[in-house]
Amino acid sequence: MNDKHYDVVIVGAGIFGMATAYHLKKENAQLSMLVVDKAAQAGAGNTAQSAAMYRDTFSSEVNLLLSSTTRDFFKYVQNDLEIDLSLRDITYLWLMDRLQFEKNKNAIEIMLENKVRIEILDKSDIKQKIPSLVTDFDDNEEAQLLNLKNIDYGLLGYDCGELDADKITRDFYEAEFKKMGGESLYNTTVTKLILEPKGEKLGIPGEPVGWQEKKIGGALTSNGDTIKSDCFIIATGAWANELLLPIGVNCHTMPIKKYLFRVQHSKLANFLDNIHFNGENTIPFFIFPVHGIHLKPVKYNNSIWIGGGSLIGKPYIMTKPEEITLEDNPLDDTQANDRDYEFDRYLILSEYLPILKDVPLTNSWGGFYAMNTIDKNPVVFKPKGIKGLQVVASGSGSGIMKADAIGRIASALFNNEEYAELFGGSKFKVSRLGLEKRDVDKEDFVI
């Protein structure tokens, strides 16, 4: 049992938790800090199940600030601090039919005004640069049955790409946090936050009762221990509700299962090899015009990662708080449903890319998006009426690409600062990602 009392305990060692730990410790060197996670190491949960991509192609001011400053910081870590993150600007390519392009014209104009580096490709450009891509389905009955859309335009994002999620989480954030004296505790599940009266305990049954001021007095763990701290920061992503709902805190996060599928074959080599888009001489990260289905190139082993797909009909996954210590917690399930590839993604992609026909599925895995049910942006707030509690949640599938900004905002909130300074000097009002004074502008670039 660890009898030490900490100034701050961060529950969750994913990308949000470790970015928060790093920035908070950097700004408050005197704080004793502990990061706790149920996994054996940092970043081993849904961060590890991610495609680990980044982009700045947003029309929303909030999305653009969070993503672009995070990307710039990651580039600083790799290029200036010389910590390899396997970061590469392989570019993103959104494929659109005519109606989608018209719908997104305003968002594209906003991106151009904000100096986001993008290029519009017409159908002839796309055919010339990606000859194996089918762009027209007017006479294809099977494609019409699948409700496939023609490809009339492409939007190419230049400052977009990939990195290694393990390296940014462990080799940088965790490593630097520990250099500054931060501690970690793995293989330990926090099962319950202990709600106590803020002042003197009066011996009232069910204490604290409604009129008493409240605080988090500690956290129970799966090992039977109690961790004591002045402040608990909950950064558990898809698992957040298991700790917060039992004490009456709603972080507007719902977990939804997502899959990634890998196909690998030597015949993909020529398709993956492409001189038109990036310095890696590979195809971009594709987003197709139906259901956000996307394709990530992995050139070194002739493979492709495939994700996305319609979320309608996919259940949000919940667990009962009293069951969270069971080994079969559904939120720990990393298995993918291969039928979702065989009867959904494959049928669609093999029409757009006939080269994928009969290429076998070689691997698949699953994870969870912690979906924000308000506006799909992160929430960073201190729940009203409870001292010693802060929440950092709801990456909604873009956690890695916004993580550094979120860590800085969470640190600023802890320090009761009105503004956080993002990488590069931009100021961001902390309350904009809170609940009471939330101010997140609508994202218009949606396919």
Residue pairs with C-beta under 8 A, 6 or more apart in sequence:
1 223
1 225
2 185
2 225
2 227
4 32
4 34
4 228
5 32
5 228
5 229
5 230
6 32
6 33
6 34
6 183
6 227
6 228
6 229
6 230
7 31
7 32
7 33
7 229
7 230
7 231
8 24
8 31
8 32
8 33
8 34
8 229
8 230
8 231
8 232
8 233
8 414
9 33
9 34
9 35
9 36
9 219
9 227
9 229
9 231
9 232
9 233
10 17
10 20
10 21
10 24
10 33
10 34
10 35
10 36
10 232
10 233
10 235
11 17
11 36
11 37
11 190
11 219
11 232
11 233
11 234
11 235
11 236
11 243
12 35
12 36
12 37
12 45
12 234
12 235
12 236
12 237
12 239
13 21
13 35
13 36
13 37
13 39
13 41
13 42
13 43
13 44
13 169
13 174
13 184
13 186
14 37
14 42
14 43
14 45
14 46
14 47
14 169
14 235
14 236
14 237
14 399
15 43
15 47
15 165
15 168
15 169
15 173
15 395
15 399
15 400
15 403
16 235
16 237
16 378
16 392
16 393
16 395
16 399
16 403
16 406
16 407
16 410
17 35
17 37
17 42
17 233
17 235
17 236
17 392
18 35
18 42
18 43
18 169
18 170
18 173
18 174
18 177
18 407
19 173
19 403
19 404
19 406
19 407
19 410
20 233
20 235
20 392
20 406
20 407
20 410
20 411
21 33
21 35
21 173
21 174
21 177
21 182
21 407
22 172
22 173
22 174
22 176
22 177
22 407
23 404
23 407
23 408
23 410
23 411
24 31
24 33
24 233
24 407
24 410
24 411
24 414
25 31
25 33
25 177
25 180
25 181
25 182
26 176
26 180
26 411
27 411
27 415
28 411
28 414
28 415
29 180
29 181
32 181
32 183
33 177
33 181
33 182
33 183
34 182
34 183
34 184
34 185
34 227
34 229
35 42
35 174
35 177
35 182
35 183
35 184
35 185
36 184
36 185
36 186
36 188
36 190
36 219
36 221
36 227
37 44
37 45
37 184
37 185
37 186
37 188
38 45
38 187
38 188
38 189
38 190
38 222
39 45
39 186
39 187
40 186
40 187
41 170
41 186
42 169
42 170
42 173
42 174
42 184
42 186
43 165
43 166
43 169
43 170
43 174
45 237
45 238
45 367
46 237
46 238
46 367
46 368
46 369
46 370
46 399
47 165
47 169
47 399
47 400
48 165
48 166
48 367
49 258
49 260
49 334
49 365
49 366
49 367
49 368
50 165
50 367
50 399
50 400
51 162
51 260
51 294
51 296
51 305
51 307
52 162
52 163
52 164
52 165
52 400
53 92
53 160
53 161
53 162
53 285
53 296
53 400
53 401
54 67
54 70
54 71
54 74
54 160
54 161
54 162
54 163
54 400
54 401
55 67
55 71
55 92
55 157
55 159
55 160
55 161
55 401
56 64
56 67
56 68
56 71
56 116
56 157
56 159
56 160
57 92
57 94
57 111
57 116
57 118
57 155
57 157
57 160
57 445
58 64
58 67
58 111
58 116
58 443
58 445
59 106
59 107
59 110
59 111
59 443
59 444
59 445
60 440
60 441
60 442
60 443
60 444
61 441
62 377
62 432
62 433
62 440
62 441
63 377
63 398
63 402
63 443
64 114
64 116
65 405
65 422
65 426
65 428
66 377
66 378
66 401
66 402
66 405
66 406
66 422
66 428
67 398
67 401
67 402
67 405
68 116
68 159
69 404
69 405
69 422
69 423
69 424
69 426
70 401
70 402
70 403
70 404
70 405
70 406
70 423
71 159
71 401
72 423
72 424
73 404
73 423
74 85
74 87
74 163
74 168
74 404
75 87
76 423
77 83
77 85
77 168
77 172
78 84
78 85
78 87
81 172
83 167
83 171
83 172
84 167
84 171
85 163
85 164
85 167
85 168
85 171
85 172
86 162
86 163
86 164
86 167
87 161
87 162
87 163
87 164
88 161
88 162
88 163
88 278
88 279
88 280
89 158
89 159
89 160
89 161
89 278
89 279
90 160
90 161
90 162
90 277
90 278
90 280
90 282
90 284
90 285
90 297
91 156
91 157
91 158
91 160
91 161
91 277
91 278
91 284
91 285
92 156
92 157
92 160
92 161
92 284
92 285
92 287
93 121
93 154
93 155
93 156
93 157
93 277
93 283
93 284
93 285
93 286
93 287
94 154
94 155
94 157
94 287
94 447
95 126
95 151
95 153
95 154
95 286
95 287
95 288
95 289
96 104
96 149
96 151
96 152
96 153
96 154
96 155
96 289
96 447
97 149
97 150
97 151
97 152
97 153
97 289
98 150
98 152
98 153
100 149
100 153
100 289
100 447
101 152
101 153
104 155
104 444
104 445
104 446
104 447
106 444
107 444
107 445
108 118
108 120
108 155
108 445
110 444
111 118
111 445
112 118
116 157
116 159
117 157
117 158
117 159
118 155
118 156
118 157
118 158
119 155
119 156
119 158
120 153
120 154
120 155
120 156
121 129
121 153
121 154
121 155
121 156
122 152
122 153
123 135
123 151
123 152
123 153
125 154
126 133
126 135
126 151
126 153
126 154
127 133
127 135
129 274
129 276
129 277
130 274
130 276
130 283
132 271
132 353
132 354
132 355
133 151
133 352
133 353
134 151
134 351
134 352
134 353
134 354
135 150
135 151
135 152
136 150
136 151
137 143
137 144
137 148
137 149
137 150
137 351
138 150
140 148
140 351
142 351
143 351
146 290
146 347
146 348
146 351
147 290
148 290
148 348
148 351
148 352
149 289
149 290
151 289
151 352
156 277
156 284
160 285
161 278
161 285
162 285
162 296
163 400
165 400
168 400
168 403
173 407
174 184
177 184
178 184
185 227
188 221
188 222
188 223
189 221
189 222
189 324
189 325
190 219
190 220
190 221
190 222
190 227
190 236
190 243
191 220
191 221
191 222
191 324
191 325
192 219
192 220
192 243
192 246
192 321
193 216
193 218
193 219
193 232
193 234
193 243
193 244
193 246
193 247
193 389
194 216
194 217
194 218
194 219
194 220
194 226
195 208
195 214
195 215
195 216
195 217
195 247
195 386
196 207
196 208
196 214
196 215
196 216
196 217
196 218
197 207
197 208
197 212
197 213
197 214
197 215
198 208
198 212
198 213
198 214
198 215
198 387
199 212
199 213
201 207
202 212
204 212
208 214
213 385
213 387
214 385
214 386
214 387
215 386
215 387
215 388
215 389
216 229
216 231
216 232
216 247
216 386
216 387
216 388
216 389
217 228
217 388
218 226
218 227
218 228
218 229
219 226
219 227
219 229
219 232
220 226
221 227
222 325
229 388
230 388
231 388
231 389
231 390
231 414
232 388
232 389
232 390
233 390
233 391
233 392
233 410
233 414
234 240
234 243
234 244
234 251
234 389
234 390
234 391
234 392
234 393
235 391
235 392
235 393
235 410
236 242
236 243
236 393
237 253
237 255
237 368
237 370
237 393
237 395
237 399
238 253
238 255
238 317
238 331
238 368
238 369
238 370
239 255
239 324
239 331
240 251
240 253
240 370
240 391
240 393
241 251
241 253
241 254
241 255
241 318
242 319
242 321
242 324
242 331
243 321
244 250
244 251
244 383
244 391
245 321
246 321
247 386
249 383
249 386
249 389
249 391
251 379
251 381
251 391
251 393
251 394
252 372
252 373
252 374
252 379
252 394
252 435
253 370
253 371
253 372
253 373
253 379
253 393
253 394
254 316
254 318
254 370
254 371
254 373
255 316
255 317
255 318
255 331
255 368
255 369
255 370
255 371
256 311
256 314
256 315
256 316
256 317
256 368
256 369
256 371
257 314
257 315
257 317
257 333
257 366
257 367
257 368
258 307
258 366
258 367
258 368
258 369
258 397
259 307
259 309
259 336
259 337
259 340
259 341
259 364
259 365
259 366
260 305
260 306
260 307
260 336
260 364
260 365
260 366
260 367
261 305
261 306
261 307
261 336
261 338
261 341
261 345
261 361
261 363
261 364
262 298
262 303
262 304
262 305
262 306
262 361
262 362
262 363
262 364
263 303
263 304
263 306
263 356
263 359
263 360
263 361
263 362
264 301
264 302
264 303
264 304
264 359
264 362
264 363
265 302
265 359
265 360
266 302
267 355
267 359
268 302
268 303
268 304
268 355
268 359
269 302
271 283
271 353
271 355
272 282
272 283
272 297
272 298
272 299
272 302
272 304
273 281
273 282
273 299
274 281
274 282
274 283
275 281
277 283
277 284
278 284
280 299
281 299
282 297
282 299
283 297
284 297
285 294
285 295
285 296
285 297
286 294
286 295
287 293
287 294
287 308
287 447
288 294
288 295
288 308
288 348
288 349
288 352
289 447
290 348
291 308
291 309
291 310
291 348
292 308
292 309
292 447
293 306
293 307
293 308
293 309
293 345
293 348
293 349
294 306
294 307
294 308
295 304
295 305
295 306
295 349
296 304
296 305
296 306
296 307
297 304
298 304
298 305
303 362
304 356
306 341
306 345
306 349
308 345
309 340
309 344
309 345
316 371
317 330
317 331
317 368
319 329
319 330
319 331
323 329
331 368
333 366
334 365
334 366
334 367
335 365
335 366
336 364
336 365
336 366
337 366
338 361
338 364
341 361
341 364
342 361
346 356
346 361
349 356
350 356
350 357
369 395
369 396
369 397
370 393
370 394
370 395
370 396
370 399
371 394
371 396
371 397
372 378
372 379
372 393
372 394
372 396
374 438
374 440
375 438
375 440
375 442
375 443
376 394
376 396
376 397
376 398
376 443
377 394
377 396
377 433
377 440
378 392
378 393
378 394
378 395
378 396
378 399
378 402
378 406
378 433
379 391
379 392
379 393
379 394
379 433
379 434
379 435
380 390
380 391
380 392
380 406
380 409
380 410
380 413
380 430
380 433
380 434
381 390
381 391
381 413
381 433
381 434
381 435
381 436
382 389
382 390
382 391
382 413
382 434
383 389
383 391
384 436
390 410
390 413
390 414
392 406
392 410
395 402
395 403
399 406
404 422
404 423
405 420
405 422
405 423
405 428
406 433
408 420
408 421
408 422
408 423
408 428
409 420
409 428
409 430
409 433
411 420
412 419
412 420
412 421
412 430
413 420
413 430
413 434
417 430
418 429
418 430
418 431
419 427
419 428
419 429
419 430
420 427
420 428
420 430
421 427
421 428
422 428
429 439
431 437
431 438
431 439
432 438
432 439
432 440
433 440
